[in-house]
């Protein structure tokens, strides 16, 4: 997969777009919001086109690093939420452990489930890619489209599992674990 210099479908480098422009928005979007998005776009362009990022992308351009970024960011964010939950002064003490456990279980189940489902979807997605190639034999940058399909497969699967399926399941599991610990503590007392 090529995650080199970010570009449009015609492979025009972002460097062209790193000039501050006046964005035209309709629908009541404020000037402050417009200025913020312009600044953010210019800043992101500078970051993405910085030498360390370019060297990083060139080093890993034939790998599936985007796949690992989804997984690693989920684990990192969940770890941060667990830590902040346990240290929070605003959460009642008896709720901290169940909430932290819920987040940890959600992360573990989502990552494991996502890996399994991602592997199970390889065959159908490869069939889709082959059909796409047959339907578009003269398409420029075919490999970028194929890479995009593969990345989106993982993003959609992990997003769906992580944000919709697992929270429901993890809540039930975490509550059962906490209740069994409470029962064990009550019996020991």
N, C-alpha and C positions, 0 to 999 in steps of 0.2 A: 504494500500500500504506500502511496506517495503522499506524505503530509508536508511536502516541501513548501515553498513560498505559496501562500494562499492566493488563489486566483479565481477569476470567473471561468465560465465554460470555454471561453476562447483563450484561456491561459494568459490573460493580461495581469501582470504583477500588481499587487496592492500598492506598491510604491507610488503609482500614479495617483492613488486616491488619498494619499497622506497630506493633502493640502486642505486647509479648512475651507469648507464650502457653506453656502447658505442653504440649508435644507428647507424644502417647502412642504409643510404638513398642513392638512386641513382637519376639520372636525374639532376645533377648539383647543388644540395642543398649544401650550404656552411657549413663549419665547425662551423661558428658562429651561424647559424640557428639551426644546430644540437645540439650544446651546450645549446642554449636557450631553445629548446624544452625539452631536458633532465632535465635542471634545473627547468623548469615549471612543468614537470611531477612529479619530486621529491617533489617540493614545494606543489603542489596540493594534492599529496598523504599524506603529513604531515598534511596539513590543514584538509582534509577530515577524517583523522584518529585521530584528536585531541579530547581530552575528551569532550570539549563543543559541538562539532559537533556530536560526538557519542551519548552524552546524549540527544541532541536535536532530533536526528533521532530516538532514542529509544522511546522518549516521543510521537512523532508524527507518529510512524510507521504504525498505523492502520487508518490513516486519508488520505485525498486527498490533502495534503499540496502542492504537486508538481503542482497541478492545480492552487492553489492560488499564487504560486510563479510566474507563467507565467503572471497572471493578475496584480499582485502587481509590478513586475518589469517593465511591460509596462507602468503602471500609473506613477511610479517613474521616469523612463527615460523621458517620455513625459513631466512631470512637470519640470524636469531639463532643457529640451530643450526650453520650454516656457520661463522660467526664464532667461536663457542665451541669448535667442533671444531678449527679451525686454531690457536687459542690454548691448547688444553688441554695440561697437563703430564702427564696420565694416559694419553694416547694415544701410541702409538709414532709416531715422526716419519714413517716410511715409510707409515703407514696414514692420516695426517691428510688428505692431498690426495684420496685415493680416497673417503674417507668424506664429505668436504665436497663433492666433485664429485657423488657419489651423491645427496646431499641437494638440491643445486642443480638437477641434471637432473630429479630427481623432482618438484620444485616447478614447473619450467618445463613439463615434459610434462603434469603433472596440470592445471595451469592452462589450458594450450592445449587439451588433450583435453577438459577439463571444459567449456570454452566451446563447443567444437564439438558435443559430445554434448548440452549444455544447449539449444543452438539446434535440434538435430535432434529433440529431445523436445517442442518447443513445440507442434507440431500434435497429437500424441496427447494431451498434457496438456490442451490447449484443448478437445479432444473430450470428455475426461473431465469437465472443468469444465462444459461445456454439458449433458452427461448428468446431472451432479450437480444443476445448477440445475433441470432438467426434473423430476427425481425429488423435489426438495425445494422446490416453488414458494413455500411459505409460511414458509420458514425465516428467522427473524430474523437480522440481521447476515450476510446472504449474502456480502457483499463481504469480510468478515473471513475467512470460510471459504475463499473463492476465493484471497485473498492468502496464506493459510496453505498451500494446496495448491501455489501457485507457489513459495513459499519452501522448502517441504519437497522439491519436485522438485530444486531446485538443491542443497540440503543433502545429499540422498541421493546424487545423481549425483556431486557433488564429493567427498563422503566416500568413496564406493565407489572412484572412480578414484584419489583421493589416497592412500588407506590400503591398498587391496588390489591394484589392477591395476598402477599405476605402480611401486611399489617393486620388484616382480619384474623389470619391463622395465628400469628405471633401473640396477639392479645390474649387469645384463649389459652395458648401454651404457657405464657408468662404468668397469667393469673392462677393456673393450676399449680405451677411450681411454687409461687408465693404462698398459696393456700396450703400446700403440703408442708412447706417449711413452717408456717404458723402452727399447723396441727402438731408437727414434731416438737416444736418449742413448747407448746401447751402441754403435751404429754410428758415432757422432761421436767416441767415445773412442778 
